[in-house]
Amino acid sequence: MGGSRETKKRVQESIQESIKRIGGQSQKQPHTIQPKRWLESICFISPHNNKIMPWKWLPFIFLCWAAPFLVSSKSIPIPRKDDNFIPLLRSHSEYFTVSLQNHSTTNHRQTLANIYHQLPSIINRLASTATPTDLELWLLEAAYIHTGNLKAALEITSNRIQPEVVTAAHLIDHSNRLLRLIQGNILQYLLFGPDRDHPQSLQARAIFINGCTLSSSSSPSTISSTKLKITNTLESIAPDRIHLSSASALTCQCLGDLATLTSWKHQNKLKSQPFNLFPIWRSKRYHELELSKMLWRASSVGLTCMIVPILNSAVSHPKSSSGKSGALSTVDHLVQRLPLEFAGVPLKGDEKNYKLGALGTAAVYGWSSIVQLMVSNFQCCVPSDIFNVVLHHVDSVFEAIMPIFVQGVPCKCVLDHQACSGSSGRAMVTSMKEAKQRRRQEAMKRTNNCPAMTTNDWTQNGGWQPEESSTEVVHHRCDIDSVHVNDISAETFLKDYVYSNKPIVIRGALRSTKPQEDIHAMFGKENLMQLLKGKKIHKSLIPYPKLFLKRERTTTLKKYFESSSINDGNQSTPDYIFVPCPAVLRHKISNVPPKVIDPLKSELWSGQSLCEFYAGQTNTGSPPHWHVLAMNFLMYGTKKWILAPPHLGFHSRTPANEHWQKYIHGKVGKEREGYLACTQRAGDLMLIPRFWSHSTLNSAISIGYALEFAATVPTTPTVKQPNK
């Protein structure tokens, strides 16, 4: 029997059916980890080797056959986040009124639009579930956020957790999620795509406007006017230039009365009880701690509508201080201190020396409306260190914030009135004219011009492009601070740039130490080709194309540079490799900090959140976008940059070369106002501050990597509310 061909065939078919039962669910359940390869490794089954185990291993064969019944594929879900919302939703086909099975997998817009159009009916189905699971509640919460209904999303949040712990902090979380969706996900594509007048886009916008209106309006009489305002805001946003300020304004419109509402009683079948968005906690310190976390997060993304409610809640505490002679008020402490300070945690390291509170954060991000509320409306004083940071910041930040600081009162005047007797209680300077004069004097003390370098000094190209024999002096334009690695200290780098949210390019940073030289050599053409030999990587017109419904193709590094089409640097939109770092590179890169970072004195280097490898031909690059703090390390080549602070920054999904031809090289009117240009050369480190918009264009074959870092200020100290 053991040698029966028919019996072997039946067992083999049984195993194959088991594999198919699990692995074949990829279309219905893309959110699960497929154990097909795991079963193949145990059962010795592969497309190239169709043998089964000897019969003495019958128990293992039985295990392979029984695995689908013992281990459910649903037990290994991927994290619940907005990037996975559509795959998670598609895994529950019972919620859809129209089947998605017949939709083409290549027509992404049609499939995405069909899913979004069904969100209202999906919301109704999920909301009518008698005993929803935690996953269903999360899907319902995410669906409300996708349709702009932040109020309904917050009510679902209260069902997932205890209503008494739901506060405005959760509302700010939802607002940040909506901000990201508007600028870099499903909403960005459907609401502001180039075909925004397409019937599918118009229907999607109608759904969003309705959800945003329901969230914003508390009275039926205001629905029409609210809907008109939201519609006008949507119409004012350019399809390929979605500014962070516009996204913040639209989010605040969806917040509406929520921003000022302290409590309400929500009704549904699960729970029915009131909860406060801005509760008065018993402990004044804990009260200020919670508000400080909210204030810092709202200040960093420009949610102006949340500032007044947060500060009003601060002064409403029975133990709040209005400020007396020689003392700062409760609001002063709230806007200047870090959340950790209210937690009673001794500050050390970067928190103690460099990091900024809510006022400083709003100032260096350029959010003038938020700074105006703090300094003018709530009479917050201006700390001298924040004043000096703005004084030395880039022009657009200086022009936006300094007029407000000039009208404010310095904190030293509050603490010591005699210190300001000669300036009538005004700020560190008495006029913008005086501020500009002082700024010019300070600028003359610093050397910000990019040093001239001969071509040969910077084109040790590692075999990536023909050797240059020219020795002519090359001058590169650079509107941001540009210094040699030997002319800047680690302390200056952290204080004046990383935590002041100011960009800088450090020349020669990647050739200043022996470990950096080793990394540089590793990225040479011969070595890198060998390290990544046969490694499958993706190429696309823009980085992370799936977020913007762009196509990506699989290749290898060798094939990418051997392709005849990619070698044509004159084509309009060549493909670009910009992917998470392969493990063989990441393990070496993460252990070699640049000279300007001392891991023993700063926790910055240990806060790496993402490593990205890039390789691109001439005219490749990244369209304008923003993210957390990042450093770009260019090993070989030349890369042009355009940067803008958060209050002027925007997102776009137009390929880099097309964007530069239209807005940069084409010199379209005022598009260049406030934007800074700089050229990064081989061996340079470019610091991209948090939430700064930036676009790159490679002017030669460019090879390197980028590192992103976690949020610079902890906003979740694990402190329990005291009993008294």
Buried (B, 14 or more C-beta within 10 A) or exposed (E): EEEEEEEBEEBBEBBBEBBEEBBEBEEBBBBBEBBBEBBBEBBBBEEEEEEBBEEEBEEEBEBBBEBBEEEEBEEEBEEBEBBBBBEBBBBBEEBBEEEBEEBEEEEBBEBBBBBBBBBBEBBEBBBEBEEBEEBBBBBBBBBBBBBBBBBBBBBBBBBBEEBEEBBBBBBBBBBBBBBBBBBBBBBBBBBBBEEBEBEBBEBBBEBBBBBBBBBBBBEEEBBEEBBEBBBEBBEEBEBBBBBBBBBBBBBBBBBBBBBBBBEBEBEEEBEEEEBBBBBEBBBBBBBBBBBBBBBBBBBBBBBBBBBBBBBBBBBEBEEBBEBEEEEBBBBBBBBBBBBBBBBEBEEEEBBEBBBBBBBBBBBBBBBBBBBBBBBEEBBBBBBEEBBBBBBBBBEBBBBBBBBBBBBBBBBBBBBEEEEBEEBEEBBBBEEBEEBBEBBEEEEEEEEEEBBEBEEEBBBBBBBBBEEBEEEEEBEBEBBBBBBBBEEBEBBBBBBBBBBBBBBBBBBBBBBBBEBBEEBBEBBBBEEBBEBBEEBEBBBBBBBBBEBBBBEBEEBBBBEBBEBEEBBEBEBEBBBBBBBBBBEEBBEBBBEBBBBBBBEEEBEBBEBBEBBBBBBBBBBBBBBBBBBBBBBBBBBBBBBBBBBBBBBBBBBBBBBBBBBBBBBBEEEEEEBBEBBBBBBBBBBBBBBBBBBBBBBBBBBBBBBBBBBBBBBBBBBEBEBEBEEE
